[in-house]
């Protein structure tokens, strides 16, 4: 990467996510949230353009997430964190709270993005299980 | 830095009376540095003519392959210096987790596709993955970067003094991107091409043809111009012509390109369509005179 240019695999991942109606997040190698698509924006109640880039601790708490007993899911247990830090796919289910206050139970599947033996980021897909008003 | 185009066609050689002016050979551009160092950008069928034009005395040649699609390597087997013991050839290309560069190219230079095996070549030939950092070839600094195409594909930037040539012959940067407005960080090839003295860039399709070829890894005219407008090169050489595009068609296409470029605020003289055997000496622009 030269002078801020994103790695190609991250560019292509963003292009891919932006074309999907499946909600998805993209983080870079440092865990900074660099993109989420319009379908994710519907779940979160705010567009990425309005939310902007978020550091790991910020996106890890901005929308919950909460487990079945209503406890906040620790950041290091989130699938996206596992994918990035441990370099392996991860899956979980939890509840997120949108900026508009709606809660959504979701399944989340994350996988690392690797090229040239280096992890350049991770992406996570959300599968909504239903809104809880 | 002297540049000679030996093949400007994309996809497949297209010889015939309709392509005599722009040429039918596939991608190959010769770069000769100020110290005489010779670099071949890609080894499409155009490299056959380049090989015949080179001196028969001991020759050291660096071949920079953007990727291994056949239209970029087909000429390797017909490159005269490869059949001379006095030649030293270094082939650079994209790495792959699947096999070494040597082994991937050997699939072409081996039976049943070839009567000659790689090990039979009498020249001194070596294969190297293009580094992730800049490296030196002769008096030039070379940089490679992955770009959006099908399969592992590189673009190259060759810089000698104040002059730089950027070569991205196969590129679809507009896929899922608003080239005119998206942040440059998210545009494939942006940093590689930014401010180059001359940019060789994919322009295989017209805007009308492109919808039938989305995702094939190539550019429509509108995207080629939009990309060039963002990276602001001094000159643009539109490259990798579709094999269906005749000389007359490309003449008209050039006119369309100029009109589009001028709409973006550029000058007509900055935009050219690559044609076989065209020679260009590129140099950094003269500084503007003091007022």
Interface residues (C-beta under 8 A of the other chain):
Chain A: X2 X3 X4 X5 X6 X7 X8 X9 X11 X12 X14 X15 X16 X18 X19 X115 X116 X117
Chain B: X95 X97 X132 X143 X145 X146 X147 X148 X175 X176 X177 X184 X185 X186 X187 X188 X190 X191 X192
